[in-house]
């Protein structure tokens, strides 16, 4: 019985920064950032994913950081999913370079059980129909819609699309997205209206990450603004939202108060900002120290007219 399992593709990222540094190749994707953040906080974590042989160089590092890779399938004649990320200030352009095989229901062993499962595709590598099977394997199902909303042109460049039927969200307890993503899926211009529409699907907790502006959290019938935790330095934002979810879920499965969980998520994400990938792994107590500074300031409900 694992604490947290992430379902989605590992990614090998090529990051081109506007800071004038040389392009950097680094391990990424939600399974990396969610799992490492949660493992750092003592959670037992695993991943359901598919990769190519080019991924094998990262196996030892992930195992050393207590990531269970027993449900990761390696394909001899396929590449791990690869993205090229080009940053221009706070703007990011994504280009899909390679795509690993899709994840299907048959990839989920009957023995799979976890206190929480986080579904986070990056390139439509799984169908929403898989959620029903996952729902039976966990008391807490979390989803990040990013990969369901991406469409690709002939060169692999990413644009956001909407979704038709959102009934699959009835399976989910926690929903996480960026502002752009939640507006795309709900077709609403106002952030509050978008969150309300997700809530109408039966989702208990809605988290909208807003970069340097922090996170808007809908928990306990109230909207809260959780400030972003300031990093010691800012190098690269790739994976910060995923690390947030790793910290958040690691605490939530321990039955901690949701706003505290958000503060831990914010703190975990701040360490990702300090380098490319997870080169600088924090200690658990370091994450908790940063989280405590946010939490002790008090997080109050935001005004009813919150919109973006």
C-alpha positions in Angstrom: 0.0 0.0 0.0 1.7 3.2 -1.2 0.9 6.6 0.1 0.8 8.4 -3.3 0.9 7.1 -6.9 1.3 9.5 -9.8 -0.1 8.4 -13.2 1.4 10.1 -16.3 4.5 10.3 -18.4 7.9 11.0 -17.2 9.5 13.7 -19.4 13.0 14.5 -20.5 13.0 18.3 -20.9 15.2 20.6 -22.9 14.9 23.9 -21.2 15.9 27.1 -23.1 16.0 29.9 -20.6 15.7 33.7 -21.3 18.3 34.2 -18.5 21.2 33.6 -21.0 22.2 30.2 -19.8 23.0 27.3 -22.0 20.1 24.9 -22.8 19.7 22.3 -20.1 18.5 18.7 -20.4 16.8 17.6 -17.2 14.4 14.9 -16.0 10.9 16.3 -15.6 7.2 15.6 -15.9 4.7 15.3 -13.0 5.9 11.9 -11.9 9.3 13.4 -11.1 8.3 16.6 -9.3 5.2 15.2 -7.5 7.0 12.1 -6.3 10.3 13.7 -5.2 8.5 16.4 -3.3 6.2 13.9 -1.5 9.1 11.5 -0.9 11.1 14.2 0.7 8.3 14.7 3.2 8.4 11.0 4.0 5.6 9.6 1.8 5.9 6.2 0.2 5.5 7.0 -3.5 5.2 5.2 -6.8 4.6 5.9 -10.5 2.6 4.4 -13.3 4.3 5.5 -16.5 5.8 4.4 -19.8 9.3 5.3 -21.0 12.0 4.4 -23.6 15.5 3.1 -23.0 16.8 6.7 -23.0 15.2 7.0 -19.5 17.3 4.3 -17.9 20.0 6.8 -17.0 17.6 8.3 -14.4 16.5 5.0 -12.7 19.2 4.9 -10.1 18.7 8.6 -9.1 14.9 8.1 -8.7 15.3 4.8 -6.7 17.9 6.5 -4.5 15.2 9.1 -3.7 12.8 6.4 -2.8 10.6 6.4 -5.9 9.0 3.0 -6.5 9.4 2.4 -10.3 8.0 -1.2 -10.3 5.0 0.0 -12.4 7.0 1.9 -15.0 7.2 0.1 -18.3 10.3 0.4 -20.5 10.0 0.1 -24.3 13.0 -0.9 -26.4 11.8 0.8 -29.6 10.3 4.0 -28.1 11.5 7.2 -26.7 10.6 8.7 -23.4 8.3 11.7 -23.9 10.4 14.8 -24.6 9.5 18.5 -24.6 11.5 21.6 -25.6 10.6 24.5 -23.3 11.5 28.0 -24.4 11.1 30.8 -21.8 10.8 34.5 -22.6 10.4 36.1 -19.2 7.2 34.6 -17.6 6.0 33.4 -21.0 6.6 29.7 -22.0 6.5 28.0 -25.3 6.1 24.2 -25.4 7.1 21.9 -28.3 6.6 18.2 -28.1 9.5 16.3 -29.5 8.8 12.7 -28.7 5.9 10.8 -27.2 6.1 7.5 -25.3 3.3 4.9 -25.6 -0.1 5.6 -24.1 -1.1 4.5 -20.6 -4.2 2.2 -20.7 -6.4 0.4 -18.1 -4.5 -2.8 -18.7 -1.3 -1.1 -17.3 -3.0 -0.8 -13.9 -2.4 -4.0 -11.9 -5.3 -5.3 -9.9 -3.2 -5.2 -6.8 -2.6 -1.4 -7.1 -3.7 0.5 -4.0 -2.7 3.9 -2.7 -3.9 6.4 -0.1 -3.9 8.9 -2.9 -3.6 8.7 -6.7 -2.7 11.8 -8.7 -3.5 11.7 -12.4 -1.4 14.2 -14.5 -0.9 13.6 -18.2 1.3 15.8 -20.2 0.4 15.0 -23.8 -2.9 13.1 -23.9 -1.2 9.9 -23.1 -4.1 8.6 -21.2 -7.9 8.8 -21.5 -10.3 10.1 -18.9 -12.0 6.7 -19.0 -9.1 5.4 -16.8 -10.4 7.4 -13.9 -13.2 5.0 -13.1 -10.6 2.2 -12.6 -8.4 4.4 -10.5 -11.3 5.6 -8.4 -11.7 2.0 -7.1 -8.1 1.9 -6.0 -7.9 4.9 -3.7 -10.0 6.9 -1.3 -8.4 10.2 -2.7 -8.2 10.8 -6.4 -6.5 14.0 -7.6 -6.3 15.3 -11.2 -4.3 17.9 -13.1 -5.9 18.5 -16.4 -2.9 20.0 -18.2 -2.3 17.1 -20.6 -5.9 16.6 -21.4 -6.1 20.2 -22.7 -3.1 20.2 -25.0 -3.3 20.0 -28.7 -0.4 20.0 -31.0 0.3 21.5 -34.5 2.4 19.8 -37.1 5.6 20.9 -35.5 4.5 19.8 -32.0 3.9 23.3 -30.6 1.2 23.3 -27.9 -2.1 25.2 -27.7 -4.8 24.8 -25.1 -8.2 23.4 -26.1 -11.4 23.0 -24.2 -13.2 19.8 -23.2 -16.7 18.7 -24.1 -18.1 16.5 -21.4 -16.7 17.2 -17.9 -18.6 14.4 -16.1 -15.4 12.5 -15.5 -14.6 15.0 -12.8 -17.2 13.4 -10.7 -14.6 10.8 -10.0 -12.2 13.3 -8.5 -11.7 14.8 -5.0 -9.0 17.3 -5.8 -8.6 19.4 -9.0 -5.5 21.4 -9.9 -4.8 23.6 -12.8 -3.3 27.0 -13.9 -5.5 30.0 -14.5 -5.3 29.5 -18.3 -6.2 25.9 -18.1 -9.2 26.2 -15.8 -10.6 29.0 -18.0 -10.0 26.9 -21.1 -11.9 23.9 -19.7 -14.8 25.8 -18.3 -14.9 28.5 -21.1 -15.3 31.2 -18.4 -13.4 34.5 -18.3 -13.8 35.0 -14.5 -11.8 32.8 -12.3 -14.5 32.5 -9.6 -17.0 31.3 -12.2 -14.5 28.8 -13.5 -13.9 27.4 -10.0 -17.6 27.2 -9.3 -18.2 25.2 -12.5 -15.5 22.7 -11.4 -17.2 22.4 -8.0 -20.5 21.7 -9.6 -19.0 18.5 -11.0 -18.6 17.3 -7.4 -14.9 18.1 -6.8 -14.3 18.9 -3.1 -11.0 20.9 -3.4 -10.0 23.2 -6.3 -6.5 24.5 -6.6 -5.5 27.1 -9.1 -1.8 27.9 -9.3 -0.9 31.5 -10.3 2.9 31.5 -10.4 4.4 34.4 -8.4 0.9 35.4 -7.2 0.5 32.1 -5.3 -2.5 29.8 -5.3 -6.2 30.2 -5.2 -7.7 27.4 -3.1 -11.4 26.5 -2.7 -11.7 24.4 0.4 -14.5 24.1 3.0 -16.9 26.3 0.9 -14.5 29.2 0.9 -11.9 30.8 -1.4 -8.5 31.4 0.0 -5.4 33.0 -1.4 -2.2 31.1 -0.4 0.9 33.3 -1.0 3.7 32.0 -3.1 6.7 31.0 -1.0 9.7 33.1 -2.0 12.7 31.1 -3.2 16.3 31.9 -2.1 16.9 32.6 -5.8 15.0 32.2 -9.0 16.4 30.1 -11.8 13.6 28.1 -13.6 9.9 27.5 -12.9 9.5 24.2 -14.7 7.8 21.7 -12.4 6.8 24.1 -9.6 3.1 23.3 -9.9 3.8 19.6 -9.8 6.0 20.0 -6.7 3.2 21.9 -5.1 0.9 18.9 -5.6 3.5 16.6 -4.1 3.7 18.6 -1.0 0.0 19.2 -0.8 -1.0 15.5 -1.2 1.7 14.2 1.1 0.2 16.3 3.9 -3.4 15.7 2.9 -3.2 11.9 3.2 -2.0 12.6 6.8 -5.3 14.3 7.5 -3.7 17.7 7.9 -5.7 20.8 7.6 -6.1 21.7 3.9 -4.7 25.3 4.2 -1.6 23.9 5.9 -1.3 21.4 3.0 -1.4 24.3 0.6 1.4 26.1 2.5 3.5 22.9 2.3 2.9 22.7 -1.4 3.9 26.3 -1.8 7.1 25.7 0.1 8.0 22.6 -1.8 7.5 24.4 -5.1 9.8 27.2 -4.1 12.8 24.8 -4.0 12.1 23.8 -7.6 12.5 27.4 -8.6 16.0 27.6 -7.4 17.6 25.4 -10.1 16.8 23.4 -13.2 14.9 20.3 -12.2 15.4 18.9 -8.7 19.2 19.4 -8.7 19.0 20.9 -5.2 16.9 18.5 -3.1 15.6 20.1 0.1 15.3 18.3 3.4 11.8 17.7 4.8 12.4 20.1 7.7 13.4 22.9 5.2 10.1 22.6 3.4 8.2 22.7 6.7 10.2 25.7 7.9 9.1 27.7 4.8 5.6 26.4 5.1 5.3 27.5 8.7 6.3 31.1 7.8 3.4 31.3 5.4 0.9 29.6 7.6 1.7 31.6 10.7 0.8 34.8 8.9 -2.7 33.6 8.7 -4.7 32.7 5.5 -8.1 34.2 5.4 -11.0 33.9 2.9 -10.7 36.2 -0.1 -13.4 38.7 -1.1 -16.4 37.5 -3.0 -15.5 39.5 -6.1 -12.2 37.7 -6.7 -11.8 37.4 -10.5 -9.1 37.1 -13.1 
